[in-house]
Each structure stands twice: as C-alpha cells, then as structure tokens.
Amino acid sequence: MRRYRVIEFPELDSTNRHACARLRELADGDVIQARIQTAGRGRWERKWFSDVPGNLCLSLVLKPASPPATLPLASLSQLLSVSACRVLTTHGVQPTLKWPNDIQIAGRKIAGILAETVVQGCEFLGLVLGIGVNLNLTADQLAVIDQPATALNLHTEHAVNVNDFRDALLGEFFARYDRFLATGFPLIRREYRQRCAFLGREIEVRSPQGSVRGVARDISNSGELELLSADGQLHRLALGEIFLPA
C-alpha cells in the first residue's frame, strides 16, 4: 500500500526549504515536488541546476516515531541513494556511488541528495531528504554546471517521464524504510559497497574540518568511510567529499 503523499508545485525556490519551513504541518511520508526550483541547492550550500522543467526535484518528509537517538538518521540519505541507483539501473545504465550519497554515471554526476534534520529547541521535528535527478537535459545545459554532470535522457536516447521515475523511486525507498529504521545501514551495506567504484583507490576527503588522504578501505556498518592514511592510521569519516588526487 502506498504510504506517501505527493504535493506538487509548478515552481518553488527549494523543495527542502519549503518542507523545512512547514514541517509541523506536514505528515510523515509527505513528498514536496516542484517542476522547477529557482534556488535549488546541494551539500555545502552549492547551487543545484534545476531551473528548467523535465527533471526530478523533490523532498521527502520523514517523522519516525522512535526517539531520534535510536534511529539511523545519518544513513537514510544512503538508503535513498541506493533506491535511486536501483531505478536508474532499470533504464539500462550502471550508476555508481560517490560517498556518501552522490550518484554518478561514468564518473559524471546525475543525482545528489541533501539531508536536513530539523530541531526546535530540544524537540526533533523530523528529517527532510531532498533529491535532484537529472532526467532530461541537453549537452549545452549540462555544460554550464560547475562539475562533470550527465542526464539520463542522454544515455537512454529518449525523454524520461519524471513522474514515472518519481513513483518508482518512492516505491523502492518506502519498501525498505521501516526495516531500515529497525536495522540501519547493514540492511543495504552490501549493495552500497558494490556501487562504490572508489574503494581500494587513493582518495582525498575534504570537509569543513580539513582534509585527509589515504586509501578508501571500506564502508563501515554505520555507513562511515574507512580511510587508511599513509602513516597507517585508520580514519572513520562520517562527513566529507571525495576527490581523486591529481
């Protein structure tokens, strides 16, 4: 049985911003979708190119009943990323994951996720998971993005139906959502690791706290990146962005 409700808008500045500002009035499983976003954003407050129609821009509102301290909140974005990979695979492409939750095809970004936990005082109001997927873009439109990017239509060679993709994605996510809340990242760890093309390679991870280099050894049971640096120290990282050294 469907356990989500889609609320559609022709235009929003940001689906995440809209959901976060109205979290008290929104229900668990509500999905905010916009045809276009005028101020879409990703992690580290980067702009997400989403001001043309034909692409997926949505935010999931999650309000699990259990106490936040007992929930795998940090890994829910990874469940969403694996769910998106499953749907992309049905379109004949082979997506890979760039920890923690970026999705790539042939080294080019096709989707990104922004997770925001909303707390008021000591009260946990919920989690908002925003996802953007490039479904229908031209090469010229992709060229203005500040990093290598791609869109699904360029691989399928035909237009992609946004709402069909949305329904498949939400179906995949909510089919495992309750089990994930009870089990956590181990539920998807094997599948997640298989999609991480960077494992075993030397990488650099940058975060607001600095950067560290080493070999990406594994993904832990809690979804952290295990990085072995040249001095033999094992780093377990919960936050950061991967770069391949030049």
C-alpha positions, 0 to 999 in steps of 0.5 A: 500500500502506498504510504506517501503523499505527493504535493506538487508545485509548478515552481518553488525556490527549494523543495527542502526549504519549503518542507523545512519551513512547514514541517509541523504541518506536514505528515510523515511520508509527505513528498514536496515536488516542484517542476522547477526550483529557482534556488535549488541547492546541494551539500555545502550550500552549492547551487543545484541546476534545476531551473528548467522543467523535465527533471526530478526535484523533490523532498521527502518528509520523514517523522519516525516515531522512535526517539531520534537517538535510536534511529539511523538518521545519518544513513537514510540519505544512503538508503535513498541513494541506493533506491535511486541507483536501483531505478536508474539501473532499470533504464539500462545504465550502471550508476555508481556511488560517490560517498556518501550519497552522490550518484554518478554515471561514468564518473559524471554526476546525475543525482545528489541528495541533501539531508536536513534534520530539523530541531526546535529547541530540544524537540526533533521535528523530523528529517527532510531528504531532498533529491535532484535527478537529472532526467532530461537535459541537453549537452549545452545545459549540462555544460554550464554546471560547475562539475562533470554532470550527465542526464539520463535522457542522454544515455537512454536516447529518449525523454524520461517521464519524471513522474514515472521515475518519481513513483518508482523511486518512492516505491523502492525507498518506502519498501525498505524504510521501516526495516531500515529504521529497525536495522540501519545501514547493514540492511543495504551495506552490501549493495552500497559497497558494490556501487562504490567504484572508489574503494581500494583507490587513493582518495582525498576527503575534504570537509569543513574540518580539513582534509585527509588522504589515504586509501578508501578501505571500506564502508563501515556498518554505520555507513562511515568511510574507512580511510587508511592514511599513509602513516597507517592510521585508520580514519572513520569519516562520517562527513566529507567529499571525495576527490581523486588526487591529481 
